[in-house]
Amino acid sequence: MTVDTEAAAPAAAPDRPLRLRRVTTEGALTLIGAAAGALGLVWVLYERVLPFTGAIGFWLCWYGTFLVLYAAMAALQWDKLTVRDRVAAVALWTGGLLATAIVIDQVAYTLVRGFAVVRHVGFFRQDMANEGPLSAQTVGGVRHAIIGTLEQITLATIIAVPLGIMAAVFLAEVGGRMSRPVRTIVDAMTALPDIISGLFILAFAILTLGMPRSGLAASLALAVTMLPIVTRASEAVLRIVPGTLREASYALGGSQWRTVLNVVLPTARSGLSTAVVLAMARGIGETAPVLLTAGYSRVTNVDPLHNWQTSLPLYIFYEIQLPQNTEKVRAFGAGFALVIVVLILFFIARRLGGVAPGELTRRQRREIAREGARATAREGAPS
């Protein structure tokens, strides 16, 4: 009697995917134990043994001790590669959480200090034309400053982004003898104080060419500030586009400029949107360039080409210096309004930037599905 060895052999266990980001009980307990142990050790040494004081120093010592204890406890359980991976992951996660906590703390602090005026809808609908030193908090607002900020940053973005991207394309794709002086100038502009851009527009455009102080002049100053940020960030993004994409385009007969326009720039679109966001973050919070080129107005001016125009940072700068407590509350309310405006602009920039390279948008996925349905219908139709 023969025995079927193949049938008698146990069935092979199915392959299971390895989940690298799975949170285990051992990992969670190790993390909690390291955090608690570091807290107790640092409290004893920092507060009782060593002559140190201060909350910042205490938490910095705790964080360093926490990483050391976590690495030591992890080394008792896992191999060296896993220990490195887990310690790096914990350091990155805690750093991200710390940055997020700082942002939330700043936004919450600004909101709490300015809540007395932010809670009134009229604060966003009024300007300071009818406000006086003894006026109530319900009188006066930031409408004129919000309009000025939006107009100035929009004009500055329209001016700086095309010039910055063209300069980045020249540095990353063209090169040549002129690339070195261009890069040197961009690096020098990045290191210059922001007030220099305001002084440049004041001396060249306003005093020499006779341009009036206005929102457009402030936009030019902000564009000078934003230009090196866009150029540097865009150049870094363009250089990480795979060279095989360029080679494939050249193999199909595409010229250099067609390759840049149809292959390189679309591939780097999400990174370029990040460059725009960084530049807007730099320009939207500037006070000195706007102070020198746009002046300060308490009334609404929707025309950026004529007359003085106020931005939110400039509004905060003036209001926080006044002795009345009501004005200081308005300054914090304007700070919260500035945060909201920045978040809205960043959201719009990210939406316009699209998805990551190689990832299809919803419209592209719908078009592919539609084409697939049409092809299936054609194949199934009787000939």
KOLZA-925231 format. One line per 5 residues: number of its first residue (from 1); their letters; for each residue z, y, x of C-alpha. Coordinates in nm, 4 decimals, decimal comma. Example, Ala and Ser with C-alpha at 12.3 -4.5 7.8 and 13.67 -1.06 7.14 Angstrom:
% KOLZA-925231
1) as) 0,7800/-0,4500/1,2300 | 0,7140/-0,1060/1,3670 .
***
This chain:
% KOLZA-925231
1) mtvdt) 0,0000/0,0000/0,0000 | -0,1056/0,3291/0,1480 | 0,0835/0,6489/0,1077 | -0,1045/0,9696/0,0571 | 0,0478/1,1791/0,3283 .
6) eaaap) -0,1263/1,4938/0,2048 | 0,0202/1,4499/-0,1430 | 0,3633/1,3624/-0,0064 | 0,3761/1,6662/0,2222 | 0,5652/1,9576/0,0707 .
11) aaapd) 0,3544/2,2439/-0,0511 | 0,3356/2,5358/0,1899 | 0,5388/2,8347/0,0832 | 0,3219/3,1237/-0,0302 | 0,2966/3,4210/0,2007 .
16) rplrl) 0,5164/3,7091/0,0969 | 0,4450/4,0651/0,2055 | 0,7025/4,2168/0,4348 | 0,8559/4,5308/0,2861 | 0,9338/4,7532/0,5806 .
21) rrvtt) 1,1107/5,0207/0,3754 | 1,3414/4,7868/0,1855 | 1,7019/4,9059/0,1692 | 1,9369/4,6163/0,2453 | 2,3071/4,5880/0,1870 .
26) egalt) 2,3713/4,5562/0,5604 | 2,1704/4,8690/0,6346 | 2,3468/5,0750/0,3669 | 2,6934/4,9615/0,4756 | 2,6095/5,0299/0,8402 .
31) ligaa) 2,4969/5,3813/0,7500 | 2,8082/5,4528/0,5431 | 3,0402/5,3046/0,8051 | 2,8854/5,5095/1,0861 | 2,9103/5,8292/0,8796 .
36) agalg) 3,2748/5,7658/0,7840 | 3,3732/5,6595/1,1342 | 3,2090/5,9642/1,2892 | 3,3837/6,1915/1,0385 | 3,7278/6,0494/1,1168 .
41) lvwvl) 3,6744/6,0474/1,4939 | 3,5398/6,4010/1,5088 | 3,8140/6,5315/1,2797 | 4,0856/6,3898/1,5069 | 3,9249/6,5103/1,8302 .
46) yervl) 3,7856/6,8423/1,7038 | 4,0788/6,9569/1,4917 | 4,3793/6,7924/1,6599 | 4,3049/6,7205/2,0251 | 4,0424/6,9635/2,1572 .
51) pftga) 4,0753/7,3430/2,1278 | 3,7635/7,3826/1,9109 | 3,7173/7,5676/1,5824 | 3,4339/7,6503/1,3478 | 3,2525/7,4607/1,0742 .
56) igfwl) 2,9105/7,4689/1,2424 | 3,0410/7,3140/1,5630 | 3,2321/7,0535/1,3656 | 2,9256/6,9333/1,1756 | 2,7045/6,9393/1,4843 .
61) cwygt) 2,9566/6,7184/1,6672 | 2,9775/6,4918/1,3624 | 2,6011/6,4519/1,3468 | 2,5719/6,3598/1,7144 | 2,8625/6,1168/1,6911 .
66) flvly) 2,7139/5,9680/1,3740 | 2,3839/5,8895/1,5462 | 2,5628/5,7320/1,8439 | 2,7869/5,5169/1,6238 | 2,4964/5,4137/1,4037 .
71) aamaa) 2,2921/5,3080/1,7071 | 2,5880/5,1111/1,8448 | 2,6541/4,9377/1,5122 | 2,2845/4,8625/1,4649 | 2,2614/4,7089/1,8130 .
76) lqwdk) 2,5236/4,4518/1,7080 | 2,3036/4,3281/1,4224 | 1,9348/4,3734/1,5076 | 1,6993/4,3589/1,8029 | 1,6086/4,6602/2,0163 .
81) ltvrd) 1,2850/4,7394/1,8345 | 1,4565/4,7393/1,4953 | 1,7391/4,9542/1,6308 | 1,4949/5,2153/1,7570 | 1,3084/5,2146/1,4295 .
86) rvaav) 1,6217/5,2512/1,2187 | 1,7790/5,5215/1,4364 | 1,4532/5,7213/1,4349 | 1,4256/5,6783/1,0576 | 1,7842/5,7945/1,0033 .
91) alwtg) 1,7341/6,0958/1,2308 | 1,4152/6,1970/1,0483 | 1,5626/6,1428/0,7036 | 1,8793/6,3368/0,7798 | 1,6764/6,6172/0,9389 .
96) gllat) 1,4561/6,6390/0,6298 | 1,7579/6,6358/0,3996 | 1,9243/6,9075/0,6079 | 1,6149/7,1290/0,5897 | 1,5907/7,0713/0,2140 .
101) aivid) 1,9593/7,1491/0,1688 | 1,9232/7,4752/0,3614 | 1,6292/7,5814/0,1451 | 1,8144/7,4929/-0,1756 | 2,1228/7,6774/-0,0517 .
106) qvayt) 1,9246/7,9935/0,0229 | 1,7451/7,9878/-0,3107 | 2,0679/7,9175/-0,5010 | 2,2570/8,1905/-0,3132 | 1,9827/8,4428/-0,3895 .
111) lvrgf) 1,9762/8,3394/-0,7546 | 2,3539/8,3591/-0,7942 | 2,3746/8,7046/-0,6331 | 2,0861/8,8389/-0,8410 | 2,1502/8,6491/-1,1633 .
116) avvrh) 2,2862/8,9607/-1,3338 | 1,9366/9,1131/-1,3315 | 1,7210/8,7996/-1,3178 | 1,8522/8,6815/-1,6553 | 1,6964/8,9888/-1,8201 .
121) vgffr) 1,3264/8,9474/-1,8910 | 1,2818/9,3220/-1,8549 | 1,3542/9,2934/-1,4832 | 1,0087/9,1392/-1,4374 | 0,8373/9,3755/-1,6843 .
126) qdman) 0,9650/9,7130/-1,5653 | 0,9228/9,9218/-1,2541 | 1,1640/10,1753/-1,1059 | 1,0095/10,4868/-1,2620 | 1,2935/10,5419/-1,5119 .
131) egpls) 1,5785/10,4119/-1,2946 | 1,8462/10,6410/-1,1573 | 2,1616/10,6045/-0,9448 | 2,3813/10,5584/-1,2537 | 2,1400/10,3484/-1,4582 .
136) aqtvg) 2,2464/10,0140/-1,5984 | 2,1229/9,6880/-1,4563 | 1,8911/9,6430/-1,7528 | 1,6932/9,9504/-1,6426 | 1,4394/9,9031/-1,3642 .
141) gvrha) 1,2608/9,6000/-1,2330 | 1,0148/9,4536/-0,9860 | 0,6884/9,4582/-1,1784 | 0,5281/9,7057/-0,9392 | 0,6484/9,5088/-0,6349 .
146) iigtl) 0,5174/9,1778/-0,7702 | 0,1770/9,3304/-0,8415 | 0,1666/9,4870/-0,4959 | 0,2620/9,1621/-0,3252 | 0,0006/8,9588/-0,5115 .
151) eqitl) -0,2783/9,2075/-0,4470 | -0,1935/9,2581/-0,0810 | -0,1557/8,8910/0,0075 | -0,4733/8,8039/-0,1875 | -0,6795/9,0634/-0,0020 .
156) atiia) -0,5251/8,9644/0,3305 | -0,6060/8,5984/0,2636 | -0,9660/8,6825/0,1697 | -1,0020/8,8711/0,4984 | -0,8094/8,6441/0,7368 .
161) vplgi) -0,8985/8,2938/0,6191 | -1,2792/8,3065/0,6665 | -1,2458/8,4813/1,0024 | -0,9747/8,2403/1,1183 | -1,1681/7,9299/1,0147 .
166) maavf) -1,4867/8,0576/1,1777 | -1,2945/8,1240/1,4992 | -1,1423/7,7755/1,4798 | -1,4864/7,6189/1,4287 | -1,6136/7,8098/1,7311 .
171) laevg) -1,3246/7,6914/1,9482 | -1,3275/7,3292/1,8284 | -1,6989/7,2628/1,7720 | -1,8996/7,5096/1,9810 | -1,6962/7,6076/2,2866 .
176) grmsr) -1,8714/7,7513/2,5871 | -1,7828/8,0336/2,8216 | -1,6442/8,2554/2,5468 | -1,3977/7,9971/2,4181 | -1,1396/8,0679/2,6874 .
181) pvrti) -1,1125/8,4467/2,6272 | -1,1123/8,3910/2,2497 | -0,8290/8,1388/2,2777 | -0,6389/8,3735/2,5090 | -0,6697/8,6585/2,2584 .
186) vdamt) -0,5554/8,4333/1,9725 | -0,2540/8,3160/2,1727 | -0,1659/8,6750/2,2611 | -0,1913/8,7816/1,8956 | 0,0365/8,4956/1,7933 .
191) alpdi) 0,3092/8,6163/2,0294 | 0,2891/8,9847/1,9325 | 0,5600/9,1319/1,7053 | 0,4460/9,1883/1,3477 | 0,5059/9,5617/1,3645 .
196) isglf) 0,2252/9,5892/1,6210 | -0,0308/9,4975/1,3532 | 0,1061/9,7742/1,1323 | 0,0903/10,0237/1,4189 | -0,2666/9,9164/1,4975 .
201) ilafa) -0,3874/9,9738/1,1396 | -0,1887/10,2986/1,1213 | -0,3435/10,4344/1,4417 | -0,6977/10,3019/1,3958 | -0,7666/10,2914/1,0219 .
206) iltlg) -0,5344/10,5590/0,8828 | -0,5050/10,8247/1,1544 | -0,8481/10,7774/1,3172 | -1,0780/10,6743/1,0323 | -0,8918/10,8626/0,7623 .
211) mprsg) -0,8128/10,5675/0,5351 | -0,5303/10,6546/0,2938 | -0,2078/10,4622/0,2874 | -0,2666/10,1987/0,0246 | -0,2486/9,8329/-0,0563 .
216) laasl) -0,5794/9,7762/0,1242 | -0,4396/9,9203/0,4470 | -0,1370/9,6935/0,4121 | -0,3720/9,3988/0,3532 | -0,5542/9,4761/0,6767 .
221) alavt) -0,2245/9,4785/0,8649 | -0,1215/9,1488/0,7043 | -0,4633/9,0010/0,7843 | -0,4145/9,0859/1,1519 | -0,0811/8,9038/1,1361 .
226) mlpiv) -0,2250/8,6016/0,9532 | -0,5445/8,5650/1,1575 | -0,3989/8,3903/1,4669 | -0,1945/8,1542/1,2471 | -0,5047/8,0437/1,0575 .
231) trase) -0,7055/8,0079/1,3787 | -0,4506/7,8028/1,5704 | -0,3637/7,5721/1,2819 | -0,7273/7,5247/1,1771 | -0,8358/7,4449/1,5318 .
236) avlri) -0,5678/7,1766/1,5595 | -0,6814/7,0259/1,2283 | -1,0506/7,0266/1,3220 | -0,9823/6,8551/1,6540 | -0,8211/6,5534/1,4876 .
241) vpgtl) -1,1281/6,4816/1,2737 | -1,2645/6,1484/1,4085 | -1,5600/6,1898/1,6411 | -1,7306/5,8885/1,4826 | -1,7947/6,0968/1,1699 .
246) reasy) -1,9804/6,3538/1,3764 | -2,1760/6,0818/1,5567 | -2,2758/5,9232/1,2262 | -2,3998/6,2575/1,0991 | -2,6001/6,3199/1,4154 .
251) alggs) -2,7455/5,9669/1,3932 | -2,8721/6,0458/1,0434 | -3,0514/6,3515/1,1766 | -2,7997/6,6200/1,0800 | -2,7765/6,9348/1,2876 .
256) qwrtv) -2,4498/7,0628/1,4321 | -2,3945/7,3240/1,1618 | -2,4848/7,0829/0,8828 | -2,2401/6,8342/1,0321 | -1,9681/7,0990/1,0419 .
261) lnvvl) -2,0324/7,2177/0,6864 | -2,0865/6,8798/0,5196 | -1,8693/6,6449/0,7260 | -1,6053/6,8160/0,9406 | -1,4811/7,0862/0,7029 .
266) ptars) -1,4623/6,8622/0,3916 | -1,2746/6,5991/0,5909 | -1,0239/6,8563/0,7168 | -0,9875/7,0356/0,3831 | -0,6283/6,9316/0,3187 .
271) glsta) -0,5262/7,0345/0,6709 | -0,7066/7,3662/0,6353 | -0,5176/7,4333/0,3131 | -0,1955/7,3760/0,5077 | -0,3123/7,6325/0,7627 .
276) vvlam) -0,3712/7,8800/0,4804 | -0,0245/7,8102/0,3411 | 0,1351/7,8725/0,6812 | -0,0512/8,2005/0,7182 | 0,0472/8,3129/0,3681 .
281) argig) 0,4088/8,2274/0,4449 | 0,3871/8,4480/0,7523 | 0,2222/8,7395/0,5734 | 0,3966/8,7453/0,2380 | 0,7398/8,8143/0,3861 .
286) etapv) 0,6396/9,0981/0,6189 | 0,8073/9,4369/0,5755 | 0,7246/9,6516/0,8797 | 0,3408/9,6375/0,8529 | 0,3575/9,7238/0,4811 .
291) lltag) 0,6063/10,0055/0,5421 | 0,3742/10,1709/0,7950 | 0,0513/10,1299/0,5999 | 0,1295/10,1242/0,2264 | 0,4333/10,3481/0,1885 .
296) ysrvt) 0,6947/10,2994/-0,0818 | 0,6392/10,3717/-0,4497 | 0,8715/10,3334/-0,7477 | 0,5908/10,3203/-1,0028 | 0,3283/10,0568/-1,0780 .
301) nvdpl) -0,0003/10,0939/-0,8915 | -0,2622/9,8313/-0,9731 | -0,5290/9,9948/-0,7559 | -0,4936/9,8711/-0,3970 | -0,7557/10,1185/-0,2726 .
306) hnwqt) -0,5685/10,4384/-0,3538 | -0,2107/10,5663/-0,3456 | 0,1042/10,4037/-0,2166 | 0,1909/10,0495/-0,3205 | 0,5148/9,8554/-0,2865 .
311) slply) 0,5604/9,4890/-0,2012 | 0,8623/9,2693/-0,2721 | 0,9902/9,2606/0,0895 | 0,9633/9,6394/0,1078 | 1,1417/9,6716/-0,2280 .
316) ifyei) 1,4249/9,4521/-0,0985 | 1,4405/9,6531/0,2254 | 1,4929/9,9809/0,0406 | 1,7219/9,8571/-0,2362 | 1,9648/9,6711/-0,0094 .
321) qlpqn) 2,0338/9,9912/0,1872 | 2,1492/10,1915/-0,1170 | 2,5265/10,2207/-0,1675 | 2,5337/10,1294/-0,5381 | 2,6223/9,7689/-0,6142 .
326) tekvr) 2,3582/9,7653/-0,8887 | 2,0844/9,8274/-0,6313 | 2,2084/9,5423/-0,4130 | 2,1996/9,3085/-0,7126 | 1,8406/9,4188/-0,7777 .
331) afgag) 1,7569/9,3417/-0,4156 | 1,8813/8,9851/-0,4547 | 1,6934/8,9566/-0,7824 | 1,3775/9,0691/-0,6035 | 1,4469/8,8070/-0,3369 .
336) falvi) 1,4543/8,5381/-0,6020 | 1,1305/8,6751/-0,7505 | 0,9744/8,6576/-0,4029 | 1,0731/8,2906/-0,3748 | 0,9092/8,2169/-0,7116 .
341) vvlil) 0,5898/8,4001/-0,6117 | 0,5746/8,2101/-0,2823 | 0,6197/7,8751/-0,4558 | 0,3431/7,9556/-0,7058 | 0,1015/8,0639/-0,4334 .
346) ffiar) 0,1796/7,7568/-0,2246 | 0,1233/7,5299/-0,5241 | -0,2147/7,6916/-0,5910 | -0,3136/7,6614/-0,2243 | -0,2192/7,2941/-0,2149 .
351) rlggv) -0,4097/7,2222/-0,5344 | -0,7187/7,3960/-0,3999 | -0,6815/7,2072/-0,0716 | -0,7248/6,8734/-0,2459 | -0,6006/6,5334/-0,1394 .
356) apgel) -0,5684/6,3765/0,2040 | -0,8817/6,2917/0,4072 | -1,0520/5,9773/0,2822 | -0,8674/5,9833/-0,0521 | -1,0769/6,0329/-0,3639 .
361) trrqr) -0,9947/6,2989/-0,6185 | -0,9584/6,2199/-0,9870 | -1,3012/6,3624/-1,0602 | -1,4587/6,1503/-0,7880 | -1,2851/5,8379/-0,9192 .
366) reiar) -1,4079/5,9134/-1,2715 | -1,7637/5,9613/-1,1449 | -1,7516/5,6311/-0,9530 | -1,6182/5,4497/-1,2599 | -1,8896/5,6094/-1,4727 .
371) egara) -2,1614/5,5054/-1,2308 | -2,0179/5,1535/-1,2173 | -2,0220/5,1301/-1,5963 | -2,3820/5,2500/-1,6048 | -2,4854/4,9961/-1,3392 .
376) tareg) -2,3131/4,7168/-1,5306 | -2,4868/4,8224/-1,8520 | -2,8261/4,8257/-1,6793 | -2,7703/4,4786/-1,5328 | -2,6643/4,3381/-1,8699 .
381) aps) -2,9527/4,4922/-2,0630 | -3,2345/4,2480/-2,1531 | -3,5481/4,2931/-1,9464 .
***
